[in-house]
Amino acid sequence: MQVQVKLYGTLGKWVAGYDHRTGLAVNVDEGATVADLMAQLGVPLDKIGMVSLDGRLVGKATALRSGVLVKVFHPIFGG
């Protein structure tokens, strides 16, 4: 199945040729989770702050659905 991925902040540096404007379409196995997707892309889990699937915040163990938009944000610090 295919999902659309948008990486925010500095996360794009982990994926060769990543285009911040368009994101990328990724084929994943049925039953794949957010963590599986990140492993496939080479993005370390400790570099991830928040993930949303079609605008809903989810955890890294959440299963993906075909056609979903996955937005991944790096941790945000400050105050």
N, C-alpha and C positions, 0 to 999 in steps of 0.2 A: 504494500500500500504506500501511498505517497502523502507526505506532509510538507507544508510550507514553513520555513524557519527564518526568523529574524533575530539576529544577535545584536545586542545593544552594548554601549560602552566599549570596552577593550576586548570583548569576547571574539570579535571577528578575526583578530590576529591568529587565532588557533586554527582557522580554516583557510587553507591556501586559496587565493583568488576570490575570497568572499567579498561581495559587493553590498555595502550597507544600504544602498538605495533600493535594491530589489530583493535582497535575501537570497534564499535558494530553496529549490525543491529537492527533497530527499526521499528516497525509497527505503522503507524500513519493513521488517518482518511483522506479520500479524502478531498482536500481543506485545509488541515492543513498548517499553516505558520511556519516559523522559530521560532517565539515566542511561538506557540503552542507546537512545538517539545521541546523547552527548558523547558517549564512548565511541560511537561510530564516527562522529565528527572530530574526535580528538580534543574535546573541550573538557578539562578537568572539573569534576564535580565541586571541588572546593573553591572554584572561581565563579560559581553561580550563586546569585542572591535570590532572585525570584523567577518563576516561570508561569506563564499563562497559556491556556489553551482556549482559543476563541474568546479571549477577554476575561476568563475566569482563572483566578490564581489556583495553582495545583502544586502538589509535591513531586519530588523526583521519581517516586515509585508509581506515579499515575500512568495508566495505559493510554497509548495514543489511539486516535481514530483516523481513518482515512479522510484526507482533505482538510484536516484541522490546521489552523494557523498557530504555530508555536512561537511565542515571544520569550526570549531568554535575556535576563538582565544581570549584570555583574553586581556584586554587593556595593551598597552605597554607604559611605561613612561621612561623618561631619557633625556639626552641631552648632 
